[in-house]
Amino acid sequence: MKVIENEHFNNETIGFDGFHFIGCTFTNCVLLIETLEFNFTNCSFYDSVLHVNPELPIFEISHRLSQSAYDRSTTCVHDDYKYPQTTLQLPNTILN
């Protein structure tokens, strides 16, 4: 897995698969999660949308997401990457 550390992504679409993000910030990004072959540690998400493959287990995705911080406008969608179908509640860790 390729490690990316302390980067700030702004207005980008990013595929998480195959990467481990450490201390990164994502602002107004679209994040695609197609497999469980990713990780992120101590990341922050602002105004971003995570699109998660509907075949992935919700518990595993929720656990990984709970390790980071989010603002109130960040959402997670369990969908087909094109049309939102089911919005998932993010963990309670919220940035003010």
FIKOLZA-1660 file (N, C-alpha, C; in steps of 0.1 Angstrom, whole numbers, plus 5000, padded with zeros to 4 digits):
% residues 96
   i   px   py   pz ch aa at
   1 5008 4988 5000  A  M  N
   1 5000 5000 5000  A  M CA
   1 5009 5012 5000  A  M  C
   2 5006 5022 4991  A  K  N
   2 5014 5034 4991  A  K CA
   2 5010 5044 5002  A  K  C
   3 5019 5050 5009  A  V  N
   3 5017 5059 5020  A  V CA
   3 5017 5073 5015  A  V  C
   4 5007 5081 5018  A  I  N
   4 5007 5095 5015  A  I CA
   4 5005 5103 5029  A  I  C
   5 5015 5112 5032  A  E  N
   5 5014 5118 5045  A  E CA
   5 5013 5133 5044  A  E  C
   6 5005 5139 5053  A  N  N
   6 5004 5154 5055  A  N CA
   6 5002 5162 5042  A  N  C
   7 4993 5156 5034  A  E  N
   7 4989 5164 5021  A  E CA
   7 4976 5170 5023  A  E  C
   8 4973 5181 5016  A  H  N
   8 4960 5188 5017  A  H CA
   8 4954 5187 5003  A  H  C
   9 4943 5180 5001  A  F  N
   9 4936 5178 4989  A  F CA
   9 4924 5187 4989  A  F  C
  10 4923 5195 4978  A  N  N
  10 4912 5205 4977  A  N CA
  10 4905 5203 4963  A  N  C
  11 4892 5202 4963  A  N  N
  11 4884 5201 4951  A  N CA
  11 4889 5190 4942  A  N  C
  12 4891 5178 4947  A  E  N
  12 4896 5167 4939  A  E CA
  12 4887 5154 4941  A  E  C
  13 4888 5146 4931  A  T  N
  13 4882 5132 4932  A  T CA
  13 4893 5123 4934  A  T  C
  14 4892 5115 4945  A  I  N
  14 4903 5106 4949  A  I CA
  14 4898 5092 4952  A  I  C
  15 4905 5083 4945  A  G  N
  15 4902 5068 4948  A  G CA
  15 4911 5064 4960  A  G  C
  16 4905 5059 4970  A  F  N
  16 4912 5056 4982  A  F CA
  16 4920 5042 4981  A  F  C
  17 4915 5034 4972  A  D  N
  17 4920 5020 4971  A  D CA
  17 4935 5020 4968  A  D  C
  18 4942 5012 4976  A  G  N
  18 4957 5010 4975  A  G CA
  18 4965 5021 4982  A  G  C
  19 4959 5029 4990  A  F  N
  19 4966 5040 4996  A  F CA
  19 4964 5040 5011  A  F  C
  20 4974 5045 5019  A  H  N
  20 4973 5047 5033  A  H CA
  20 4976 5062 5035  A  H  C
  21 4965 5070 5038  A  F  N
  21 4967 5084 5041  A  F CA
  21 4969 5087 5055  A  F  C
  22 4979 5094 5059  A  I  N
  22 4983 5097 5072  A  I CA
  22 4984 5113 5074  A  I  C
  23 4976 5118 5083  A  G  N
  23 4976 5132 5086  A  G CA
  23 4972 5141 5074  A  G  C
  24 4964 5136 5065  A  C  N
  24 4960 5144 5054  A  C CA
  24 4947 5151 5056  A  C  C
  25 4944 5162 5049  A  T  N
  25 4932 5170 5049  A  T CA
  25 4926 5169 5036  A  T  C
  26 4912 5167 5036  A  F  N
  26 4905 5166 5023  A  F CA
  26 4894 5177 5024  A  F  C
  27 4894 5187 5015  A  T  N
  27 4885 5198 5015  A  T CA
  27 4877 5198 5002  A  T  C
  28 4864 5197 5003  A  N  N
  28 4855 5197 4991  A  N CA
  28 4859 5187 4981  A  N  C
  29 4862 5175 4986  A  C  N
  29 4866 5163 4978  A  C CA
  29 4855 5153 4976  A  C  C
  30 4856 5145 4965  A  V  N
  30 4848 5134 4963  A  V CA
  30 4857 5122 4965  A  V  C
  31 4854 5113 4974  A  L  N
  31 4863 5102 4978  A  L CA
  31 4856 5089 4974  A  L  C
  32 4863 5081 4966  A  L  N
  32 4857 5068 4962  A  L CA
  32 4864 5056 4969  A  L  C
  33 4855 5048 4975  A  I  N
  33 4860 5036 4982  A  I CA
  33 4854 5024 4976  A  I  C
  34 4862 5017 4968  A  E  N
  34 4856 5005 4961  A  E CA
  34 4860 4992 4968  A  E  C
  35 4871 4991 4975  A  T  N
  35 4875 4979 4982  A  T CA
  35 4879 4983 4996  A  T  C
  36 4883 4973 5004  A  L  N
  36 4888 4975 5017  A  L CA
  36 4903 4976 5017  A  L  C
  37 4909 4978 5006  A  E  N
  37 4924 4979 5005  A  E CA
  37 4928 4994 5006  A  E  C
  38 4925 5000 5017  A  F  N
  38 4929 5014 5020  A  F CA
  38 4930 5015 5035  A  F  C
  39 4936 5027 5039  A  N  N
  39 4936 5030 5053  A  N CA
  39 4938 5045 5054  A  N  C
  40 4934 5051 5065  A  F  N
  40 4937 5065 5068  A  F CA
  40 4938 5067 5083  A  F  C
  41 4948 5075 5087  A  T  N
  41 4950 5077 5101  A  T CA
  41 4951 5092 5103  A  T  C
  42 4944 5097 5113  A  N  N
  42 4945 5111 5117  A  N CA
  42 4942 5121 5106  A  N  C
  43 4932 5118 5097  A  C  N
  43 4929 5127 5086  A  C CA
  43 4917 5135 5090  A  C  C
  44 4915 5146 5083  A  S  N
  44 4904 5155 5085  A  S CA
  44 4897 5157 5072  A  S  C
  45 4883 5158 5073  A  F  N
  45 4875 5159 5061  A  F CA
  45 4866 5171 5063  A  F  C
  46 4866 5180 5053  A  Y  N
  46 4858 5192 5053  A  Y CA
  46 4850 5193 5040  A  Y  C
  47 4837 5194 5041  A  D  N
  47 4828 5196 5029  A  D CA
  47 4830 5185 5018  A  D  C
  48 4833 5173 5022  A  S  N
  48 4836 5162 5013  A  S CA
  48 4825 5152 5013  A  S  C
  49 4825 5144 5003  A  V  N
  49 4815 5133 5001  A  V CA
  49 4823 5120 4999  A  V  C
  50 4820 5110 5007  A  L  N
  50 4826 5096 5005  A  L CA
  50 4816 5087 4999  A  L  C
  51 4820 5082 4987  A  H  N
  51 4811 5072 4980  A  H CA
  51 4817 5058 4982  A  H  C
  52 4809 5050 4989  A  V  N
  52 4813 5036 4993  A  V CA
  52 4806 5026 4985  A  V  C
  53 4813 5016 4980  A  N  N
  53 4808 5005 4972  A  N CA
  53 4797 4998 4981  A  N  C
  54 4785 4996 4976  A  P  N
  54 4774 4990 4984  A  P CA
  54 4777 4976 4989  A  P  C
  55 4787 4969 4983  A  E  N
  55 4790 4955 4986  A  E CA
  55 4799 4954 4998  A  E  C
  56 4805 4966 5002  A  L  N
  56 4814 4965 5014  A  L CA
  56 4806 4965 5027  A  L  C
  57 4812 4959 5037  A  P  N
  57 4805 4958 5050  A  P CA
  57 4805 4972 5057  A  P  C
  58 4793 4976 5061  A  I  N
  58 4791 4989 5067  A  I CA
  58 4799 4990 5080  A  I  C
  59 4800 4980 5088  A  F  N
  59 4807 4980 5101  A  F CA
  59 4822 4983 5098  A  F  C
  60 4828 4977 5089  A  E  N
  60 4842 4979 5086  A  E CA
  60 4845 4993 5081  A  E  C
  61 4836 4998 5073  A  I  N
  61 4838 5012 5068  A  I CA
  61 4836 5022 5079  A  I  C
  62 4825 5020 5087  A  S  N
  62 4823 5029 5099  A  S CA
  62 4834 5029 5108  A  S  C
  63 4840 5017 5111  A  H  N
  63 4852 5017 5120  A  H CA
  63 4863 5025 5115  A  H  C
  64 4866 5023 5102  A  R  N
  64 4877 5031 5096  A  R CA
  64 4875 5046 5096  A  R  C
  65 4862 5050 5094  A  L  N
  65 4859 5064 5094  A  L CA
  65 4859 5070 5108  A  L  C
  66 4857 5062 5118  A  S  N
  66 4857 5067 5131  A  S CA
  66 4871 5071 5136  A  S  C
  67 4881 5068 5129  A  Q  N
  67 4895 5071 5133  A  Q CA
  67 4899 5086 5128  A  Q  C
  68 4890 5093 5122  A  S  N
  68 4893 5106 5117  A  S CA
  68 4883 5116 5121  A  S  C
  69 4885 5129 5117  A  A  N
  69 4876 5140 5121  A  A CA
  69 4869 5145 5109  A  A  C
  70 4856 5150 5111  A  Y  N
  70 4848 5155 5100  A  Y CA
  70 4841 5168 5104  A  Y  C
  71 4838 5176 5094  A  D  N
  71 4829 5187 5097  A  D CA
  71 4815 5183 5094  A  D  C
  72 4805 5192 5098  A  R  N
  72 4791 5188 5096  A  R CA
  72 4786 5186 5082  A  R  C
  73 4794 5192 5072  A  S  N
  73 4789 5191 5059  A  S CA
  73 4795 5179 5051  A  S  C
  74 4803 5171 5058  A  T  N
  74 4809 5159 5051  A  T CA
  74 4799 5148 5052  A  T  C
  75 4796 5141 5041  A  T  N
  75 4787 5130 5041  A  T CA
  75 4793 5117 5036  A  T  C
  76 4786 5106 5039  A  C  N
  76 4791 5093 5034  A  C CA
  76 4779 5086 5027  A  C  C
  77 4781 5082 5015  A  V  N
  77 4770 5076 5007  A  V CA
  77 4774 5062 5003  A  V  C
  78 4765 5053 5006  A  H  N
  78 4766 5039 5003  A  H CA
  78 4759 5037 4990  A  H  C
  79 4765 5038 4978  A  D  N
  79 4758 5038 4965  A  D CA
  79 4766 5032 4954  A  D  C
  80 4762 5035 4942  A  D  N
  80 4769 5029 4930  A  D CA
  80 4778 5039 4924  A  D  C
  81 4783 5049 4931  A  Y  N
  81 4792 5059 4927  A  Y CA
  81 4786 5069 4917  A  Y  C
  82 4774 5068 4914  A  K  N
  82 4768 5078 4904  A  K CA
  82 4756 5085 4910  A  K  C
  83 4747 5078 4916  A  Y  N
  83 4735 5084 4921  A  Y CA
  83 4733 5080 4936  A  Y  C
  84 4734 5089 4945  A  P  N
  84 4732 5086 4959  A  P CA
  84 4719 5078 4962  A  P  C
  85 4721 5068 4970  A  Q  N
  85 4709 5060 4973  A  Q CA
  85 4707 5059 4988  A  Q  C
  86 4717 5056 4996  A  T  N
  86 4716 5055 5010  A  T CA
  86 4727 5063 5017  A  T  C
  87 4723 5073 5024  A  T  N
  87 4733 5081 5032  A  T CA
  87 4736 5075 5045  A  T  C
  88 4749 5073 5048  A  L  N
  88 4753 5067 5061  A  L CA
  88 4756 5078 5071  A  L  C
  89 4752 5075 5084  A  Q  N
  89 4756 5084 5094  A  Q CA
  89 4771 5082 5097  A  Q  C
  90 4778 5093 5097  A  L  N
  90 4792 5093 5101  A  L CA
  90 4793 5092 5116  A  L  C
  91 4804 5087 5121  A  P  N
  91 4806 5086 5136  A  P CA
  91 4805 5100 5142  A  P  C
  92 4804 5100 5155  A  N  N
  92 4802 5113 5162  A  N CA
  92 4813 5122 5163  A  N  C
  93 4825 5119 5158  A  T  N
  93 4836 5128 5158  A  T CA
  93 4834 5139 5148  A  T  C
  94 4832 5151 5153  A  I  N
  94 4829 5163 5145  A  I CA
  94 4839 5174 5148  A  I  C
  95 4843 5181 5137  A  L  N
  95 4852 5193 5139  A  L CA
  95 4842 5205 5141  A  L  C
  96 4846 5214 5149  A  N  N
  96 4838 5226 5151  A  N CA
  96 4841 5237 5141  A  N  C
% end
